[in-house]
Amino acid sequence: MAPKTARARRLGIALRHHREAAGLTLEAAADEINSTRSTLSRYENAQTLVSPATVRALLTLYGVAADEVVAAVELAKDARKPGWWVSYSYLLDRRTIDFIALEAEAIAIANFEPSVVPGLLQTADYIRGVMRGGPHTLSDNDVEERVRMRLDRQQRVFEEDPPIFDAILDEAALLRPVGDDSAQQGQLSHLLKMSELPNITVQVIPLAAGYHRGTRGSLHILEFADPEDPIIASVETVAGQMILDRPGELRTCTKIMEHLRTVALSPTASREEIFKLLKGR
């Protein structure tokens, strides 16, 4: 099963909208193209990639204008192109692959981390420390593969047209040693450098803020360029990464992220705090 990319989600939403506009049920539309209700439902929910030929057949059935059909067919072709993460798919569970595929197409990323530095801002040595302290015992080779994967994932924020990245982290994440002292110092220096980039904002929630709405776990929110493409949220649990896309869940996650921004130090004050920690080492 291919990852649920933003392009696949957008195509699925378009297919559903056009079917409903044509007044056809899933069963009726599926019968017309000799398919099944469940298969068509998977197309519309981006659980299965739909072929360009099937897209053309469906939209022609729905009476969609020719130029829209051409655009949708091209979107179907693009959705089938493999992303950089494919070469690492053997390292990852399906939910993580889906999230990385969505992250790769986001125009805005917000990430709160209570315990560690956000993954997109981690140094190689810090990543090694995280991987060695994880729930699974990994060989040196396994660790290095995961380091390479995360560094490749970070390239998204350094592209020519990068996403806006808002990183919020608890002060506890800055105080917690990961790796040796050199790794920790290098990580703090890297955070300061990254915070100076025009598309990256780093904010620290001080311990003095006490218990807050993000204390229980990490949170990601992704936004996309197409207004028809709804935001996506993701949370980390002991069972792995969970993607949330129901309206109620998204409202809750958005409110939590807004709250975290208000209790965090300003970007300038956050840089000063990181600098103090770095010089205090």
Wavefront OBJ file of the C-alpha trace (Angstrom):
o trace
v 0.000 0.000 0.000
v 1.414 3.377 -1.038
v 1.806 6.204 1.485
v -1.095 8.623 1.884
v 0.492 11.724 0.376
v -1.126 15.146 0.271
v -1.576 14.716 -3.488
v -3.394 11.416 -2.993
v -5.620 12.982 -0.323
v -6.404 15.941 -2.589
v -7.272 13.629 -5.463
v -9.504 11.511 -3.244
v -11.359 14.600 -2.013
v -11.893 15.747 -5.620
v -13.220 12.344 -6.653
v -15.711 12.350 -3.791
v -16.853 15.915 -4.440
v -17.420 15.260 -8.162
v -19.277 11.995 -7.467
v -21.573 13.689 -4.983
v -22.134 16.608 -7.384
v -23.168 14.065 -10.029
v -25.668 12.592 -7.582
v -24.131 9.114 -7.618
v -23.677 6.761 -4.695
v -20.475 4.784 -4.246
v -22.313 1.660 -5.406
v -23.704 3.277 -8.549
v -20.377 4.834 -9.562
v -18.488 1.596 -8.902
v -20.956 -0.384 -11.021
v -20.443 1.993 -13.959
v -16.688 1.298 -14.052
v -16.958 -2.398 -13.140
v -15.430 -1.850 -9.712
v -16.655 -2.276 -6.142
v -17.961 0.094 -3.503
v -15.058 -0.710 -1.160
v -12.451 -0.062 -3.859
v -13.960 3.292 -4.778
v -14.170 4.215 -1.101
v -10.454 3.454 -0.698
v -9.697 5.724 -3.672
v -11.674 8.585 -2.146
v -10.025 8.135 1.251
v -6.517 7.879 -0.295
v -6.079 4.418 1.190
v -5.279 3.033 -2.278
v -3.699 4.923 -5.152
v -6.020 5.297 -8.121
v -4.632 4.893 -11.647
v -4.758 7.818 -14.101
v -7.006 5.734 -16.387
v -9.503 5.139 -13.574
v -9.478 8.835 -12.686
v -10.279 9.671 -16.299
v -13.086 7.098 -16.398
v -14.640 8.304 -13.132
v -14.509 12.014 -13.926
v -15.879 11.421 -17.431
v -18.727 9.484 -15.814
v -19.315 12.413 -13.459
v -19.499 14.872 -16.370
v -16.461 16.899 -15.284
v -15.044 19.497 -17.704
v -12.195 18.289 -19.900
v -9.559 20.649 -18.453
v -10.349 19.483 -14.915
v -10.072 15.868 -16.047
v -6.614 16.542 -17.504
v -5.476 18.242 -14.276
v -6.778 15.371 -12.139
v -5.087 12.773 -14.351
v -1.780 14.619 -13.942
v -2.326 14.713 -10.180
v -2.894 10.936 -10.230
v 0.403 10.491 -12.087
v 2.247 12.718 -9.598
v 0.740 10.876 -6.629
v 2.288 7.634 -7.877
v 5.828 9.005 -8.009
v 7.981 7.570 -5.193
v 9.335 9.958 -2.559
v 12.825 9.980 -1.044
v 11.560 7.983 1.949
v 10.861 4.880 -0.151
v 14.457 3.715 0.224
v 13.987 3.759 4.013
v 10.549 2.131 4.105
v 11.953 -1.070 5.605
v 12.960 0.943 8.692
v 9.569 2.515 9.296
v 6.056 1.489 10.233
v 3.210 2.439 7.912
v 1.901 5.310 10.037
v 5.321 6.967 10.139
v 5.707 6.600 6.366
v 2.296 8.221 5.871
v 3.261 11.116 8.124
v 6.623 11.700 6.402
v 4.897 11.645 3.001
v 2.459 14.313 4.189
v 5.190 16.364 5.870
v 7.132 16.406 2.595
v 4.298 18.331 0.920
v 3.353 20.679 3.758
v 3.839 24.426 3.361
v 3.718 24.976 7.148
v 4.833 22.678 9.957
v 4.293 23.274 13.661
v 5.892 20.861 16.115
v 5.855 20.818 19.911
v 8.212 18.478 21.761
v 8.177 18.100 25.574
v 11.220 15.849 26.012
v 13.619 16.175 23.079
v 14.661 18.700 20.461
v 12.312 18.544 17.421
v 13.532 15.947 14.934
v 13.862 18.412 12.048
v 16.374 20.405 14.121
v 18.444 17.565 15.578
v 22.164 17.151 14.857
v 23.602 13.800 13.787
v 25.199 13.190 17.204
v 21.964 14.076 18.989
v 20.015 11.707 16.711
v 22.460 8.929 17.593
v 21.812 9.553 21.281
v 18.046 9.460 20.724
v 18.212 6.235 18.726
v 20.446 4.497 21.256
v 18.095 5.477 24.055
v 14.971 4.335 22.221
v 12.675 1.395 23.035
v 14.537 -1.016 20.724
v 18.115 -2.268 20.926
v 19.752 -1.232 17.657
v 23.045 -2.223 16.109
v 25.515 0.502 15.152
v 24.489 0.020 11.509
v 20.794 0.341 12.358
v 21.519 3.554 14.258
v 23.468 5.051 11.347
v 20.700 4.189 8.870
v 18.208 6.034 11.043
v 20.578 8.985 11.360
v 20.842 9.213 7.567
v 17.072 8.936 7.214
v 16.408 11.768 9.657
v 19.051 14.007 8.082
v 17.467 13.380 4.670
v 14.082 14.262 6.158
v 15.508 17.549 7.443
v 16.409 18.687 3.926
v 12.781 19.701 3.490
v 13.300 22.815 5.642
v 16.382 23.873 3.654
v 14.900 23.681 0.151
v 14.699 26.666 -2.192
v 11.023 27.102 -1.300
v 10.943 25.671 2.240
v 7.931 25.330 4.517
v 7.400 27.631 7.468
v 8.547 25.657 10.505
v 7.442 26.643 14.006
v 9.326 24.611 16.604
v 8.167 24.789 20.209
v 9.983 22.805 22.859
v 9.842 22.524 26.600
v 12.857 23.750 28.539
v 13.123 20.191 29.896
v 14.177 19.095 26.402
v 17.108 21.515 26.520
v 18.180 20.413 29.988
v 17.975 16.672 29.320
v 21.402 15.288 28.263
v 21.275 13.288 25.036
v 24.607 11.768 24.086
v 27.791 13.128 25.601
v 28.438 16.741 26.590
v 29.903 17.550 23.182
v 26.753 16.302 21.466
v 24.554 18.365 23.765
v 26.624 21.510 23.243
v 26.613 20.969 19.490
v 22.839 20.596 19.566
v 22.318 23.871 21.424
v 24.617 25.678 18.981
v 22.709 24.163 16.067
v 19.379 25.296 17.526
v 20.653 28.881 17.726
v 21.846 28.728 14.123
v 18.564 27.251 12.871
v 16.513 29.866 14.741
v 18.135 32.557 12.589
v 16.762 31.114 9.337
v 13.837 33.138 7.933
v 11.465 30.154 7.703
v 12.205 28.740 11.175
v 10.929 29.981 14.517
v 12.090 28.392 17.762
v 10.241 28.991 21.027
v 10.979 27.559 24.465
v 8.372 26.941 27.151
v 10.134 27.662 30.470
v 9.801 25.271 33.384
v 8.346 28.205 35.296
v 5.248 27.921 33.106
v 4.357 24.849 35.145
v 2.008 22.179 33.881
v 0.592 23.113 30.479
v -1.575 21.549 27.784
v 1.363 20.015 25.924
v 2.970 18.323 28.913
v 1.559 14.924 28.012
v 3.152 14.498 24.617
v 4.462 15.770 21.296
v 2.249 17.311 18.633
v 2.620 18.067 14.922
v 0.288 20.138 12.751
v 0.745 20.254 8.971
v -0.817 22.776 6.581
v -0.967 22.474 2.787
v -1.087 24.872 -0.145
v -4.437 23.761 -1.567
v -7.353 25.219 0.430
v -9.251 21.986 -0.326
v -6.542 20.042 1.495
v -7.380 20.102 5.237
v -4.716 20.334 7.920
v -3.347 17.173 9.510
v -2.298 16.633 13.113
v -0.131 13.892 14.532
v 0.659 12.818 18.078
v 3.245 10.434 19.486
v 2.057 7.579 21.682
v 3.725 4.527 23.187
v 2.188 2.608 20.276
v 3.786 4.914 17.704
v 2.697 7.886 15.638
v -1.020 8.558 15.187
v -2.375 10.781 12.406
v -5.510 12.743 13.287
v -7.790 14.208 10.621
v -11.268 14.368 12.120
v -12.612 17.937 12.515
v -13.061 17.684 16.295
v -9.571 16.272 16.794
v -8.064 18.980 14.597
v -9.836 21.763 16.491
v -8.482 20.393 19.769
v -4.934 20.081 18.428
v -5.037 23.571 16.924
v -6.188 25.065 20.226
v -3.432 23.229 22.093
v -0.779 24.523 19.681
v -2.112 28.077 20.019
v -1.960 27.729 23.811
v 1.636 26.478 23.659
v 2.665 29.521 21.616
v 1.212 31.815 24.266
v 2.953 30.170 27.233
v 6.287 29.939 25.399
v 8.932 32.621 25.492
v 9.150 34.903 22.461
v 11.567 33.815 19.706
v 14.093 36.434 20.879
v 13.804 35.464 24.546
v 14.016 31.798 23.554
v 17.302 32.367 21.724
v 18.630 34.169 24.799
v 17.643 31.224 26.994
v 19.341 28.714 24.669
v 22.449 30.917 24.607
v 22.527 31.014 28.431
v 22.314 27.224 28.609
v 25.057 26.893 26.026
v 27.417 29.269 27.846
v 26.625 27.640 31.172
v 28.059 24.340 30.010
l 1 2 3 4 5 6 7 8 9 10 11 12 13 14 15 16 17 18 19 20 21 22 23 24 25 26 27 28 29 30 31 32 33 34 35 36 37 38 39 40 41 42 43 44 45 46 47 48 49 50 51 52 53 54 55 56 57 58 59 60 61 62 63 64 65 66 67 68 69 70 71 72 73 74 75 76 77 78 79 80 81 82 83 84 85 86 87 88 89 90 91 92 93 94 95 96 97 98 99 100 101 102 103 104 105 106 107 108 109 110 111 112 113 114 115 116 117 118 119 120 121 122 123 124 125 126 127 128 129 130 131 132 133 134 135 136 137 138 139 140 141 142 143 144 145 146 147 148 149 150 151 152 153 154 155 156 157 158 159 160 161 162 163 164 165 166 167 168 169 170 171 172 173 174 175 176 177 178 179 180 181 182 183 184 185 186 187 188 189 190 191 192 193 194 195 196 197 198 199 200 201 202 203 204 205 206 207 208 209 210 211 212 213 214 215 216 217 218 219 220 221 222 223 224 225 226 227 228 229 230 231 232 233 234 235 236 237 238 239 240 241 242 243 244 245 246 247 248 249 250 251 252 253 254 255 256 257 258 259 260 261 262 263 264 265 266 267 268 269 270 271 272 273 274 275 276 277 278 279 280 281
